[in-house]
Amino acid sequence: MPAKPNDKVTRADRRSKRRRSIIEAAARLFAELGFTGCEMERVASELGIAKGTLYLYFPGKQDLFFACVDLGMQQMQTVVREAAATASEPFEIIACAIRAYLAFFDANPHYVELLIQERANFKDRKRPTYFEHRDANRGPWRKFYADLVAQGKLRDDIPVERMLDTVGNLMYGTMFTNLFIGRSASLDEQFNAILEIALRGITRQRQ
C-alpha cells in the first residue's frame, strides 16, 4: 500500500526534528570538548542512539560541526529580525536588534565557542559562517540605514556600509570579550553603552 501524503509529511517532520536534536546536542559537546575531542561516538552516546544513525543525517564530523555553527547563526539572525519587528520607531528598531543580539549570545555562549573553533580548525574556509549569515541578512539593514540617511536622521558624510560595519563590530567584539574574560557589566549596561556610543558618540555636545 503506497504511503499517504500525510504519512510522508509526518516522516519528514520526524526526520527534521531528529536532525535538529542531533545538531543541538552536538553543538554543546563541540563547545565543551572541542572539535578534535568530540567524536561521533560521543554525540551518539549523548543522544542514546547508534553511531550509524548519525551517518544517516551527516556524512562525517566536519559536516555535523558546520551544521551546528550554521544553526546557531540562523537562530541568532531570526531572533534579531523578530526583535526588530516589534518596534516601529527607527532608533527603537536598531535598539531592539542590538539588545536581541547581545541577549542571544549571553544565553548561548556555546555558539561563540564554536565560532572560535571554526576559525582555529578551518582556516581554509573562504568565509566564516558568521559573516556568511551577516552578509546574507544585511540587505534590509542596508536599505533601512540608507532610508534614515535620506530622511536626514543619520549623517550623510559616513557611508552606510561603514555605519553597519562599525555598529556590527562593536557588538561582535562585545560578544567575544564576554566569553574570554567574562561580563564586565550587566547586559543592560553593555546594551546602553553600545547604543549611546554608536548613535550619539562620546564627545560632549555643544550647547
Residue pairs with C-beta under 8 A, 6 or more apart in sequence:
3 11
18 57
19 57
20 71
21 47
22 43
22 47
22 54
22 57
22 58
22 64
23 64
23 67
23 68
23 71
24 71
25 43
25 46
25 47
26 38
26 43
26 64
26 65
26 67
26 68
27 68
27 69
27 71
27 72
27 110
27 111
27 114
28 110
29 38
29 42
29 43
29 46
30 38
30 65
30 68
30 110
30 113
30 114
30 117
31 109
31 110
31 111
31 113
31 114
31 117
32 38
32 110
33 42
34 117
35 61
35 65
35 117
35 121
36 121
38 61
39 61
40 51
40 54
40 55
40 60
40 61
40 64
41 51
43 54
43 64
44 50
44 51
44 53
44 54
54 64
58 64
58 67
62 122
65 114
65 117
65 118
66 118
66 129
68 114
69 111
69 114
69 115
69 118
69 129
69 130
70 129
70 133
72 108
72 111
72 114
73 111
73 129
73 130
73 132
73 133
74 133
75 104
75 108
76 101
76 104
76 105
76 108
76 111
76 133
77 133
77 137
79 100
79 101
79 103
79 104
80 97
80 100
80 101
80 104
81 97
81 137
82 100
83 96
83 97
83 99
83 100
84 93
84 94
84 96
84 97
84 100
86 96
87 93
87 95
87 96
90 144
90 148
90 153
91 153
91 199
93 144
94 167
94 195
94 199
95 191
95 195
98 167
98 171
98 191
98 194
98 195
98 198
99 187
99 191
101 171
101 175
102 171
102 174
102 175
102 187
102 190
102 191
102 194
103 187
105 111
105 112
105 175
105 178
106 178
106 183
106 187
109 178
109 179
112 175
112 176
112 178
112 179
113 179
115 128
115 129
115 130
116 176
116 179
118 125
118 128
118 129
119 128
127 135
130 172
134 168
138 164
141 164
142 160
142 161
142 164
145 154
145 160
145 163
145 164
146 160
148 154
149 155
149 156
149 160
154 163
166 198
167 194
167 198
170 194
170 197
170 198
171 194
174 190
174 194
177 184
178 190
183 190
185 193
